[in-house]
Amino acid sequence: MPKREKSKRLQVVISETQDSLLTKTAYQLSNPERLVSKSEVVRLGIEMLNKAVEDGNLDPELLKALGDDA
């Protein structure tokens, strides 16, 4: 049996708009056989963001969005 990957719990404060986007994205990624959770959307987003940064493909508009939330 494969070892389970260690995980960490992270608590963040998000806006109503961001929560709405998480819910909408989870719904869009789900299908009758598999429901996608908001936590899974966050984990996928982290991996996608990291890949974009490493590949040098980060949309500058995303950085502007970060500044808006700070």
N, CA, C and O atoms as a GROMACS GRO file, in nm:
protein
  280
    1MET      N    1   0.084  -0.118   0.000
    1MET     CA    2   0.000   0.000   0.000
    1MET      C    3   0.089   0.125   0.000
    1MET      O    4   0.180   0.135   0.083
    2PRO      N    5   0.066   0.220  -0.091
    2PRO     CA    6   0.152   0.339  -0.096
    2PRO      C    7   0.136   0.426   0.028
    2PRO      O    8   0.029   0.436   0.087
    3LYS      N    9   0.248   0.489   0.065
    3LYS     CA   10   0.244   0.580   0.180
    3LYS      C   11   0.160   0.702   0.147
    3LYS      O   12   0.163   0.752   0.034
    4ARG      N   13   0.088   0.747   0.243
    4ARG     CA   14   0.007   0.866   0.225
    4ARG      C   15   0.095   0.990   0.238
    4ARG      O   16   0.177   1.001   0.329
    5GLU      N   17   0.077   1.083   0.146
    5GLU     CA   18   0.157   1.206   0.147
    5GLU      C   19   0.117   1.289   0.269
    5GLU      O   20  -0.001   1.304   0.300
    6LYS      N   21   0.219   1.344   0.336
    6LYS     CA   22   0.190   1.431   0.450
    6LYS      C   23   0.123   1.557   0.399
    6LYS      O   24   0.158   1.608   0.293
    7SER      N   25   0.028   1.606   0.474
    7SER     CA   26  -0.041   1.727   0.433
    7SER      C   27  -0.041   1.827   0.548
    7SER      O   28  -0.024   1.791   0.664
    8LYS      N   29  -0.060   1.950   0.512
    8LYS     CA   30  -0.067   2.058   0.610
    8LYS      C   31  -0.199   2.130   0.592
    8LYS      O   32  -0.250   2.141   0.481
    9ARG      N   33  -0.252   2.179   0.701
    9ARG     CA   34  -0.376   2.254   0.696
    9ARG      C   35  -0.340   2.403   0.694
    9ARG      O   36  -0.257   2.449   0.772
   10LEU      N   37  -0.404   2.475   0.603
   10LEU     CA   38  -0.379   2.617   0.588
   10LEU      C   39  -0.513   2.690   0.600
   10LEU      O   40  -0.610   2.655   0.535
   11GLN      N   41  -0.516   2.791   0.683
   11GLN     CA   42  -0.636   2.872   0.695
   11GLN      C   43  -0.608   3.009   0.637
   11GLN      O   44  -0.511   3.075   0.674
   12VAL      N   45  -0.693   3.051   0.546
   12VAL     CA   46  -0.679   3.183   0.485
   12VAL      C   47  -0.814   3.251   0.486
   12VAL      O   48  -0.919   3.186   0.490
   13VAL      N   49  -0.810   3.382   0.482
   13VAL     CA   50  -0.933   3.460   0.473
   13VAL      C   51  -0.950   3.499   0.327
   13VAL      O   52  -0.859   3.555   0.265
   14ILE      N   53  -1.068   3.469   0.272
   14ILE     CA   54  -1.096   3.505   0.134
   14ILE      C   55  -1.223   3.589   0.129
   14ILE      O   56  -1.306   3.585   0.220
   15SER      N   57  -1.236   3.664   0.022
   15SER     CA   58  -1.355   3.748   0.007
   15SER      C   59  -1.474   3.665  -0.040
   15SER      O   60  -1.458   3.550  -0.081
   16GLU      N   61  -1.591   3.723  -0.032
   16GLU     CA   62  -1.712   3.657  -0.082
   16GLU      C   63  -1.698   3.628  -0.231
   16GLU      O   64  -1.741   3.523  -0.279
   17THR      N   65  -1.637   3.720  -0.304
   17THR     CA   66  -1.618   3.702  -0.448
   17THR      C   67  -1.527   3.583  -0.475
   17THR      O   68  -1.555   3.502  -0.564
   18GLN      N   69  -1.418   3.572  -0.399
   18GLN     CA   70  -1.325   3.460  -0.418
   18GLN      C   71  -1.393   3.328  -0.382
   18GLN      O   72  -1.372   3.228  -0.451
   19ASP      N   73  -1.473   3.327  -0.277
   19ASP     CA   74  -1.545   3.206  -0.239
   19ASP      C   75  -1.644   3.166  -0.348
   19ASP      O   76  -1.660   3.048  -0.379
   20SER      N   77  -1.707   3.266  -0.406
   20SER     CA   78  -1.801   3.241  -0.515
   20SER      C   79  -1.728   3.182  -0.636
   20SER      O   80  -1.779   3.091  -0.701
   21LEU      N   81  -1.609   3.234  -0.665
   21LEU     CA   82  -1.530   3.180  -0.776
   21LEU      C   83  -1.487   3.036  -0.749
   21LEU      O   84  -1.489   2.953  -0.840
   22LEU      N   85  -1.450   3.006  -0.626
   22LEU     CA   86  -1.415   2.869  -0.589
   22LEU      C   87  -1.533   2.775  -0.609
   22LEU      O   88  -1.518   2.666  -0.665
   23THR      N   89  -1.648   2.817  -0.563
   23THR     CA   90  -1.769   2.735  -0.575
   23THR      C   91  -1.803   2.713  -0.722
   23THR      O   92  -1.833   2.601  -0.763
   24LYS      N   93  -1.798   2.820  -0.801
   24LYS     CA   94  -1.829   2.812  -0.944
   24LYS      C   95  -1.732   2.719  -1.015
   24LYS      O   96  -1.774   2.636  -1.096
   25THR      N   97  -1.603   2.731  -0.986
   25THR     CA   98  -1.503   2.647  -1.050
   25THR      C   99  -1.520   2.501  -1.011
   25THR      O  100  -1.512   2.413  -1.097
   26ALA      N  101  -1.544   2.475  -0.884
   26ALA     CA  102  -1.566   2.337  -0.838
   26ALA      C  103  -1.687   2.277  -0.910
   26ALA      O  104  -1.683   2.161  -0.952
   27TYR      N  105  -1.792   2.355  -0.924
   27TYR     CA  106  -1.912   2.308  -0.994
   27TYR      C  107  -1.881   2.277  -1.140
   27TYR      O  108  -1.924   2.174  -1.193
   28GLN      N  109  -1.805   2.365  -1.205
   28GLN     CA  110  -1.773   2.347  -1.346
   28GLN      C  111  -1.682   2.226  -1.370
   28GLN      O  112  -1.691   2.161  -1.475
   29LEU      N  113  -1.595   2.195  -1.275
   29LEU     CA  114  -1.505   2.081  -1.288
   29LEU      C  115  -1.572   1.948  -1.249
   29LEU      O  116  -1.520   1.842  -1.281
   30SER      N  117  -1.684   1.956  -1.182
   30SER     CA  118  -1.754   1.836  -1.136
   30SER      C  119  -1.837   1.775  -1.247
   30SER      O  120  -1.872   1.840  -1.345
   31ASN      N  121  -1.868   1.648  -1.228
   31ASN     CA  122  -1.961   1.579  -1.318
   31ASN      C  123  -2.041   1.480  -1.233
   31ASN      O  124  -2.010   1.463  -1.115
   32PRO      N  125  -2.141   1.416  -1.290
   32PRO     CA  126  -2.225   1.326  -1.209
   32PRO      C  127  -2.147   1.214  -1.138
   32PRO      O  128  -2.188   1.168  -1.031
   33GLU      N  129  -2.036   1.172  -1.196
   33GLU     CA  130  -1.958   1.064  -1.135
   33GLU      C  131  -1.859   1.116  -1.030
   33GLU      O  132  -1.817   1.040  -0.943
   34ARG      N  133  -1.823   1.244  -1.038
   34ARG     CA  134  -1.718   1.296  -0.949
   34ARG      C  135  -1.743   1.441  -0.915
   34ARG      O  136  -1.741   1.528  -1.002
   35LEU      N  137  -1.768   1.465  -0.789
   35LEU     CA  138  -1.783   1.602  -0.743
   35LEU      C  139  -1.646   1.654  -0.700
   35LEU      O  140  -1.573   1.586  -0.629
   36VAL      N  141  -1.612   1.775  -0.742
   36VAL     CA  142  -1.484   1.837  -0.708
   36VAL      C  143  -1.508   1.936  -0.595
   36VAL      O  144  -1.599   2.018  -0.602
   37SER      N  145  -1.426   1.928  -0.491
   37SER     CA  146  -1.443   2.018  -0.376
   37SER      C  147  -1.367   2.149  -0.398
   37SER      O  148  -1.280   2.158  -0.485
   38LYS      N  149  -1.403   2.249  -0.320
   38LYS     CA  150  -1.332   2.376  -0.327
   38LYS      C  151  -1.187   2.358  -0.285
   38LYS      O  152  -1.099   2.426  -0.338
   39SER      N  153  -1.160   2.269  -0.191
   39SER     CA  154  -1.022   2.242  -0.149
   39SER      C  155  -0.941   2.185  -0.264
   39SER      O  156  -0.824   2.220  -0.281
   40GLU      N  157  -1.003   2.098  -0.344
   40GLU     CA  158  -0.933   2.043  -0.459
   40GLU      C  159  -0.903   2.152  -0.562
   40GLU      O  160  -0.798   2.150  -0.626
   41VAL      N  161  -0.995   2.245  -0.578
   41VAL     CA  162  -0.973   2.357  -0.670
   41VAL      C  163  -0.855   2.439  -0.623
   41VAL      O  164  -0.772   2.480  -0.704
   42VAL      N  165  -0.846   2.464  -0.494
   42VAL     CA  166  -0.734   2.541  -0.438
   42VAL      C  167  -0.603   2.467  -0.463
   42VAL      O  168  -0.504   2.528  -0.505
   43ARG      N  169  -0.600   2.336  -0.436
   43ARG     CA  170  -0.477   2.258  -0.458
   43ARG      C  171  -0.436   2.260  -0.604
   43ARG      O  172  -0.318   2.275  -0.635
   44LEU      N  173  -0.532   2.246  -0.694
   44LEU     CA  174  -0.503   2.251  -0.838
   44LEU      C  175  -0.451   2.389  -0.877
   44LEU      O  176  -0.357   2.401  -0.955
   45GLY      N  177  -0.513   2.493  -0.822
   45GLY     CA  178  -0.470   2.630  -0.851
   45GLY      C  179  -0.326   2.655  -0.806
   45GLY      O  180  -0.250   2.722  -0.876
   46ILE      N  181  -0.289   2.602  -0.692
   46ILE     CA  182  -0.152   2.617  -0.642
   46ILE      C  183  -0.054   2.553  -0.739
   46ILE      O  184   0.049   2.612  -0.773
   47GLU      N  185  -0.086   2.432  -0.784
   47GLU     CA  186   0.004   2.363  -0.877
   47GLU      C  187   0.012   2.436  -1.011
   47GLU      O  188   0.120   2.447  -1.069
   48MET      N  189  -0.101   2.485  -1.060
   48MET     CA  190  -0.102   2.557  -1.188
   48MET      C  191  -0.024   2.688  -1.178
   48MET      O  192   0.050   2.723  -1.270
   49LEU      N  193  -0.039   2.759  -1.068
   49LEU     CA  194   0.032   2.884  -1.047
   49LEU      C  195   0.182   2.860  -1.039
   49LEU      O  196   0.262   2.932  -1.100
   50ASN      N  197   0.220   2.757  -0.964
   50ASN     CA  198   0.362   2.724  -0.953
   50ASN      C  199   0.421   2.688  -1.088
   50ASN      O  200   0.531   2.732  -1.121
   51LYS      N  201   0.350   2.610  -1.167
   51LYS     CA  202   0.399   2.573  -1.301
   51LYS      C  203   0.415   2.696  -1.389
   51LYS      O  204   0.514   2.708  -1.461
   52ALA      N  205   0.318   2.788  -1.385
   52ALA     CA  206   0.326   2.909  -1.466
   52ALA      C  207   0.447   2.994  -1.426
   52ALA      O  208   0.516   3.048  -1.513
   53VAL      N  209   0.472   3.005  -1.296
   53VAL     CA  210   0.588   3.082  -1.248
   53VAL      C  211   0.717   3.016  -1.294
   53VAL      O  212   0.806   3.082  -1.347
   54GLU      N  213   0.728   2.884  -1.275
   54GLU     CA  214   0.850   2.813  -1.314
   54GLU      C  215   0.876   2.819  -1.464
   54GLU      O  216   0.991   2.826  -1.508
   55ASP      N  217   0.768   2.815  -1.542
   55ASP     CA  218   0.782   2.818  -1.689
   55ASP      C  219   0.793   2.959  -1.745
   55ASP      O  220   0.815   2.977  -1.864
   56GLY      N  221   0.778   3.060  -1.658
   56GLY     CA  222   0.784   3.199  -1.702
   56GLY      C  223   0.660   3.241  -1.780
   56GLY      O  224   0.667   3.332  -1.863
   57ASN      N  225   0.548   3.175  -1.754
   57ASN     CA  226   0.424   3.203  -1.827
   57ASN      C  227   0.318   3.269  -1.739
   57ASN      O  228   0.198   3.257  -1.766
   58LEU      N  229   0.360   3.338  -1.636
   58LEU     CA  230   0.263   3.399  -1.545
   58LEU      C  231   0.205   3.526  -1.608
   58LEU      O  232   0.278   3.616  -1.648
   59ASP      N  233   0.075   3.530  -1.616
   59ASP     CA  234   0.005   3.646  -1.672
   59ASP      C  235   0.024   3.764  -1.577
   59ASP      O  236  -0.012   3.754  -1.459
   60PRO      N  237   0.079   3.876  -1.625
   60PRO     CA  238   0.101   3.994  -1.539
   60PRO      C  239  -0.028   4.044  -1.474
   60PRO      O  240  -0.023   4.107  -1.368
   61GLU      N  241  -0.141   4.018  -1.535
   61GLU     CA  242  -0.270   4.060  -1.478
   61GLU      C  243  -0.296   3.988  -1.346
   61GLU      O  244  -0.363   4.043  -1.258
   62LEU      N  245  -0.246   3.867  -1.330
   62LEU     CA  246  -0.263   3.794  -1.205
   62LEU      C  247  -0.190   3.865  -1.091
   62LEU      O  248  -0.242   3.874  -0.979
   63LEU      N  249  -0.073   3.915  -1.120
   63LEU     CA  250   0.003   3.988  -1.017
   63LEU      C  251  -0.070   4.114  -0.976
   63LEU      O  252  -0.068   4.151  -0.859
   64LYS      N  253  -0.136   4.182  -1.072
   64LYS     CA  254  -0.215   4.300  -1.039
   64LYS      C  255  -0.330   4.261  -0.947
   64LYS      O  256  -0.363   4.334  -0.854
   65ALA      N  257  -0.391   4.147  -0.972
   65ALA     CA  258  -0.502   4.099  -0.888
   65ALA      C  259  -0.455   4.074  -0.745
   65ALA      O  260  -0.529   4.099  -0.650
   66LEU      N  261  -0.332   4.024  -0.729
   66LEU     CA  262  -0.277   4.004  -0.596
   66LEU      C  263  -0.265   4.134  -0.520
   66LEU      O  264  -0.293   4.140  -0.401
   67GLY      N  265  -0.223   4.238  -0.590
   67GLY     CA  266  -0.209   4.370  -0.528
   67GLY      C  267  -0.342   4.427  -0.484
   67GLY      O  268  -0.347   4.501  -0.386
   68ASP      N  269  -0.449   4.393  -0.553
   68ASP     CA  270  -0.582   4.442  -0.518
   68ASP      C  271  -0.632   4.383  -0.388
   68ASP      O  272  -0.710   4.447  -0.317
   69ASP      N  273  -0.587   4.260  -0.356
   69ASP     CA  274  -0.637   4.190  -0.238
   69ASP      C  275  -0.553   4.216  -0.114
   69ASP      O  276  -0.595   4.186  -0.002
   70ALA      N  277  -0.435   4.272  -0.133
   70ALA     CA  278  -0.343   4.290  -0.020
   70ALA      C  279  -0.392   4.398   0.074
   70ALA      O  280  -0.328   4.426   0.175
   0.00000   0.00000   0.00000
